[in-house]
Amino acid sequence: MKEINYWEQFMATGKIEDFLAYKNVQRQEERATMSAAEGDSDAGGHGTYRDGVKG
């Protein structure tokens, strides 16, 4: 199955719908990246410092 390149499709057609599809894909990718980064950043616990003081 061929992957759709929404930016190229928008540049070819100039349609708003194609631009919005491109932006939607971009946002989904950003959310996936942010979600993965948040999962990796929780190594220290929730709101505690190294000396045990709550923040």
Wavefront OBJ file of the C-alpha trace (Angstrom):
o trace
v 0.000 0.000 0.000
v 1.413 3.377 -0.990
v 1.821 5.931 1.787
v 0.123 9.239 1.017
v 2.360 12.307 1.086
v -0.192 14.900 2.129
v 2.116 17.871 1.554
v 2.810 16.867 -2.035
v -0.884 16.221 -2.556
v -1.682 19.714 -1.222
v 0.981 21.316 -3.428
v -0.469 19.560 -6.465
v -4.129 20.369 -5.776
v -4.043 23.496 -3.627
v -7.157 22.257 -1.836
v -7.792 23.283 1.747
v -8.905 19.725 2.530
v -5.502 18.408 1.493
v -3.727 20.996 3.645
v -5.893 20.094 6.637
v -5.132 16.406 6.102
v -1.408 17.274 6.095
v -1.733 19.271 9.337
v -3.735 16.450 10.953
v -0.982 13.942 10.210
v 1.628 16.359 11.562
v -0.294 16.797 14.819
v -0.705 13.048 15.231
v 3.035 12.548 14.787
v 3.801 15.321 17.296
v 1.427 13.775 19.841
v 3.045 10.373 19.396
v 6.494 11.917 19.901
v 5.359 13.848 22.990
v 3.680 10.769 24.432
v 6.811 8.685 23.971
v 8.967 11.410 25.530
v 6.651 11.716 28.542
v 6.819 7.983 29.115
v 10.606 8.095 29.189
v 10.854 11.129 31.489
v 9.186 9.609 34.562
v 12.294 7.971 35.961
v 12.463 10.115 39.104
v 8.972 9.660 40.460
v 6.065 12.037 40.758
v 7.019 15.392 42.241
v 9.745 14.197 44.609
v 13.286 15.394 44.851
v 16.340 13.244 45.479
v 16.456 14.115 49.170
v 12.825 13.064 49.643
v 11.367 16.599 49.866
v 8.021 16.875 48.108
v 7.764 19.551 45.382
l 1 2 3 4 5 6 7 8 9 10 11 12 13 14 15 16 17 18 19 20 21 22 23 24 25 26 27 28 29 30 31 32 33 34 35 36 37 38 39 40 41 42 43 44 45 46 47 48 49 50 51 52 53 54 55
